[in-house]
Amino acid sequence: MPSKKRSNTSRSKKPHKTQFFIDRNLGGFYLAEQLRSAGFDVRLHDDFYQQTERDPLIFYECGVKGWVVVTSDTGFMKAFPHMAAVALGNTTVIAFTNNNYKSAIRGNAFIAARKRIEAALKDHRGRNFIAVVGIGTFRICAESPLPSRKLCDPRDWESYEGVCQQAGVLPFAPKH
């Protein structure tokens, strides 16, 4: 006798909503509220980390969780521990091109770039990238980026060692 239970194969699944992690340097209120009002799923730094937590660990853990890091600090791209954490966590990072803009300007730029951001995330499903958002611009700087620079703050190196411990790999120092 055939089952009277409806098959779930015809049910449409809701698409996965990307979660964006707002880095501490972007503040804890205005930008987040602006993006939430536009329909973005936003996570705030202070809801998950202490103010003193270093970026390598944060970048790694966000990648492991599948969160996209949003930051205004493009200097991370020159730092070995940051980039190693991005690679190990398979983390996607979106940075703002100008660190001097106020939250409203940044929020408007991010919202304006929404379709390009969503398309990039869809095109790179499972592969991380680093992108930058400016006023009227969005571009991918690096796809599946690897660490290659020598800049390293000792506090970031300690954070990177924690990343390596969580990832189950040995930390390697960049060659001088």
C-alpha positions as CSV (number, residue, x, y, z in Angstrom):
1,M,0.0,0.0,0.0
2,P,1.4,3.4,-1.0
3,S,2.3,5.8,1.8
4,K,0.0,8.7,2.4
5,K,2.9,10.8,3.7
6,R,3.9,13.6,1.4
7,S,7.3,13.5,-0.1
8,N,9.6,16.3,0.9
9,T,11.4,16.2,-2.5
10,S,9.1,18.8,-3.9
11,R,9.5,21.3,-1.0
12,S,11.8,24.1,-1.9
13,K,14.6,24.7,0.5
14,K,15.3,28.3,1.6
15,P,18.6,29.5,0.2
16,H,21.4,29.8,2.7
17,K,21.6,33.4,4.0
18,T,25.2,34.6,4.2
19,Q,26.2,35.7,7.6
20,F,28.5,38.8,7.7
21,F,30.8,39.4,10.7
22,I,31.4,43.1,11.4
23,D,34.9,43.6,12.6
24,R,35.5,45.7,15.8
25,N,37.1,48.6,13.8
26,L,33.7,49.2,12.2
27,G,31.9,49.9,15.4
28,G,29.2,48.1,17.1
29,F,25.9,49.7,16.2
30,Y,25.2,52.0,13.3
31,L,26.7,50.0,10.4
32,A,25.3,46.8,11.7
33,E,21.8,48.3,12.1
34,Q,22.0,49.8,8.6
35,L,22.9,46.5,7.1
36,R,20.3,44.6,9.1
37,S,17.6,47.0,7.9
38,A,18.7,46.2,4.4
39,G,18.2,42.5,5.0
40,F,21.8,41.4,5.7
41,D,22.4,38.8,8.4
42,V,25.0,40.5,10.7
43,R,27.2,39.3,13.5
44,L,29.1,41.7,15.7
45,H,32.6,41.3,17.0
46,D,31.7,42.2,20.6
47,D,29.0,39.5,20.7
48,F,31.6,36.8,20.2
49,Y,35.0,38.1,21.2
50,Q,36.8,40.3,23.8
51,Q,38.1,43.7,22.5
52,T,41.6,42.4,23.0
53,E,41.3,39.3,20.7
54,R,43.7,39.4,17.8
55,D,42.5,39.2,14.2
56,P,44.1,36.0,13.1
57,L,42.0,33.9,15.4
58,I,38.9,35.8,14.5
59,F,39.5,35.5,10.8
60,Y,40.1,31.8,11.1
61,E,37.1,31.1,13.3
62,C,34.8,33.1,11.1
63,G,35.9,31.1,8.1
64,V,35.3,27.8,9.9
65,K,31.8,29.0,10.7
66,G,31.2,30.1,7.1
67,W,30.9,33.8,8.1
68,V,32.2,36.6,5.8
69,V,34.4,39.0,7.6
70,V,33.7,42.7,6.9
71,T,36.5,45.0,7.9
72,S,38.0,48.5,7.2
73,D,41.5,47.3,7.8
74,T,43.2,46.3,4.5
75,G,46.5,46.0,6.2
76,F,45.8,42.4,7.1
77,M,46.6,41.5,3.5
78,K,50.3,42.2,4.2
79,A,50.5,40.3,7.5
80,F,51.6,36.6,7.4
81,P,49.5,35.5,10.4
82,H,46.3,37.1,9.1
83,M,46.7,35.6,5.6
84,A,47.6,32.2,7.0
85,A,44.5,32.3,9.2
86,V,42.4,33.3,6.2
87,A,43.9,30.4,4.2
88,L,43.4,27.8,7.0
89,G,39.9,28.9,7.7
90,N,38.9,29.3,4.1
91,T,37.7,32.7,5.1
92,T,36.1,35.3,2.7
93,V,37.0,38.8,3.7
94,I,35.4,42.0,2.3
95,A,37.3,45.2,3.2
96,F,36.3,48.8,2.6
97,T,38.7,50.7,0.3
98,N,38.8,53.9,2.5
99,N,39.3,53.7,6.2
100,N,38.1,57.3,6.7
101,Y,34.5,57.0,5.7
102,K,31.8,57.2,8.3
103,S,29.4,54.2,8.9
104,A,26.6,55.7,6.8
105,I,28.8,56.0,3.8
106,R,30.2,52.5,4.2
107,G,26.8,51.0,4.7
108,N,25.4,52.7,1.6
109,A,28.4,51.4,-0.4
110,F,28.0,47.9,0.9
111,I,24.2,47.9,0.2
112,A,24.8,49.3,-3.3
113,A,27.3,46.5,-4.0
114,R,24.9,43.9,-2.7
115,K,24.2,42.2,-6.1
116,R,27.9,42.0,-6.9
117,I,28.7,40.7,-3.5
118,E,26.0,38.0,-3.7
119,A,27.1,37.0,-7.2
120,A,30.7,36.7,-6.1
121,L,29.7,34.6,-3.1
122,K,27.6,32.3,-5.3
123,D,30.4,32.0,-8.0
124,H,33.0,31.1,-5.3
125,R,30.9,28.7,-3.4
126,G,33.4,26.8,-1.2
127,R,36.3,28.9,-2.3
128,N,37.3,32.0,-0.3
129,F,38.4,35.3,-1.7
130,I,39.3,38.8,-0.6
131,A,37.3,41.7,-2.0
132,V,37.1,45.4,-1.5
133,V,34.0,47.7,-1.5
134,G,34.2,51.4,-2.3
135,I,31.7,54.0,-3.3
136,G,30.2,52.5,-6.3
137,T,32.8,49.8,-6.6
138,F,33.3,46.1,-5.7
139,R,36.2,44.0,-6.9
140,I,37.9,40.8,-5.9
141,C,41.5,41.3,-5.0
142,A,42.6,37.7,-4.4
143,E,41.0,34.3,-4.9
144,S,41.9,31.5,-2.5
145,P,44.7,33.7,-1.1
146,L,47.8,32.3,0.6
147,P,50.2,34.1,2.9
148,S,53.2,35.5,1.2
149,R,54.3,38.6,3.2
150,K,56.7,38.9,6.1
151,L,55.0,41.5,8.2
152,C,54.2,40.1,11.6
153,D,53.2,41.6,14.9
154,P,54.4,39.3,17.8
155,R,50.8,39.4,19.3
156,D,49.4,38.3,15.9
157,W,51.9,35.5,15.8
158,E,50.6,34.2,19.1
159,S,47.1,34.4,17.8
160,Y,48.2,32.5,14.6
161,E,49.8,29.8,16.8
162,G,46.3,29.4,18.4
163,V,44.8,29.1,14.9
164,C,47.3,26.4,14.0
165,Q,46.5,24.5,17.1
166,Q,42.8,24.6,16.3
167,A,43.4,23.6,12.7
168,G,45.7,20.8,13.7
169,V,48.7,22.1,11.7
170,L,52.2,23.2,12.7
171,P,52.9,26.9,12.5
172,F,55.5,27.8,10.0
173,A,57.3,31.2,10.1
174,P,57.7,33.1,6.9
175,K,61.2,32.9,5.4
176,H,63.2,36.1,5.8
